[in-house]
Amino acid sequence: MDDLSPSDLKTILHSKRANMYYLEHCRVMQKDGRVLYLTETTKDNLYFNIPIANTTVILLGTGTSITQAAVRMLAQAGVLLGFCGGGGTPLYMGNEIEWLTPQSEYRPTEYLQGWLSFWFDDDKRLQAAKKLQNARIGYLRQIWSKDRELKLAGFDAGDPAISHALDANEAQIATAPNTTNLLTTEAQLTKQLYKIAARHTNMTGFIRERESTDKANDFLNHGNYLAYGLAASTLWVLGIPHGFAVMHGKTRRGALVFDIADIVKDAVVLPWAFICAKENATEQEFRQQCLQAFIDHKALDTMFDQVKEIALQGKKQNMEDAPL
């Protein structure tokens, strides 16, 4: 079989790719021009193909190894690679997000230039943060208004408690004087959504703890890091470094990943984490449900659209403000 060229591997736009992988207890390798993962059993070895041209992120969990040749092919296809602990949670989840990003000198520069054109201005950076938070509310309203399964489970944007919480949050976003206040507003809404989710799934004693071992917290951790993978892919494709955050801490290298992932976390990860925990789903079942929801509701497309809009608007404003 002939090796595929890098151009062959990039025919599927990143915003349209369907696959994310979490692998554990296996070996990832290149064989006959393909990337495979090998699982060893007591009787035989099983090889499984990874369709890298349609993949955005691969998370390597416990007991995994990968060859240099496989990494080379993943880089050619523009697949982000992350080493993580068990259950898809990165080892440094309390500090920063670390992704092995493919090296390419031919990614676009206009989005980075547009992003930097406003980033050093505190007021403009705050406005960008508000746009991302408003996009978060808009996306949640959209998903919780049309997803039949979520509405049947009680996650309905028309519910008075949910509608009131979203309306109040939008008003607080509009008047937030700084990013610190905006972060507080974001946390308050998420806490309200946790309470609503716990009530609808009969988990009234739920407490959000990132080190907890109950299923709801485990699924929230797992799903959030899937969202971080999508956000990291978006930023890599558009050529914007993860350190140019607009809301989360500017001293954290992965902070912009958090900013972008916020758009979809509450709308998709939060409800399915509680629903799957209530149904006693397995980790794999939750992951499959979460990834399918990302695809159904075009989570990656939404991230791309929002980041591109903010970056290009910043570039346009900078050109208008420039002296003639």
Residue, then its C-alpha position, 0 to 999 in steps of 0.5 A: m500500500d502506498d503511503l498517503s501524502p500530507s495533502d491526502l490526509k487533510t481533505i476533511l476539514h477539522s471542523k467537520r471531523a467526527n472522531m476523538y479517541y481515548l485509548e488505554h492498555c494498548r500500543v499505537m503504531q504505524k503499519d502499511g501506511r496506517v495508524l493502528y492500535l494493538t491490544e494484547t489478549t491471552k490468546d492473540n493480538l488484535y489490531f484496530n485501525i484509526p481513521i486519522a484523516n477524520t480524527t481531531v484528538i487522541l488521548l493516550g491513557t494508562g498503559t499506552s505507548i506510541t511509536q515515532a512513525a505513528v506520531r509522524m503520521l498523526a502530525q501529517a494529518g493534523v491530529l492533536l495528541g494528549f497523554c492523560g491519566g485514567g478515564g481521560t483526565p490529564l495528569y496536570m488537570g489542576n494546572e494546565i492543559e498539555w497537548l502535543t500539537p502537530q508542527s506546521e508552518y503553513r497554518p493561517t496567520e490572519y486569526l492570530q493577527g486579529w486576536l493580538s490586535f485587541w488582546f493587549d487592550d483590557d477593555k477589548r479583551l473583556q468584550a471578547a470574553k463577554k462574546l464567548q460567554n454570550a455564545r455559551i448561553g446562546y448555544l445552551r438555549q439552542i441545544w436545550s430547546k431542540d434536543r428531544e432526549l435532553k428535554l425529556a430528562g428535564f433539561d428544557a430551556g423553556d423551564p422557568a427555573i432554567s430560563h430565569a437563570l440564563d436571563a439573569n446570567e445574560a444581564q450580569i454578563a452585560t454589566a460585568p466590569n472586569t474578567t474577575n466579575l465575569l468568572t464569578t458570574e460564570a461559576q454562579l450559573t454553572k452551580q445553578l445548572y448543577k442544582i437543576a441537573a441534580r434535581h432532575t436526576n434525583m441526585t439531590g446531595f450532589i457536590r462538585e468535586r474534581e477529585s471525587t469518585d462518584k460517577a457524576n463527577d467522574f463523567l463531568n471531568h471526562g466530558n470536560y476534557l473531551a471539550y478541551g480537546l476540541a477547543a485545543s484543535t480549534l486553536w491549533v488549526l486557526g494558529i492561535p496559541h493557547g496562552f492568549a486567554v480573554m477570561h481565564g488566568k493569563t498566567r496559565r498556558g492553556a487558559l484560552v482552551f478553557d475559554i473556548a471549551d466553555i461554549v459547549k461544556d454546560a450545554v452538552v457535557l453537564p446534562w449527559a454526565f448527570i443522565c448517564a450517572k443516573e442510568n449507571a452507564t459505563e465510562q465508554e457509554f458516556r464517552q460515546q454519548c458525549l461525542q455523539a452529542f458533540i457531532d449532532h449539535k456541531a460543537l466543533d463548528t460552533m467553536f470555529d465560528q466563534v473564534k474566527e468571528i472574534a479574531l476577524q472582528g478584532k482585525k477589522q476594528n484595528m484597521e478602522d482605528a489605524p491612522l490614514 
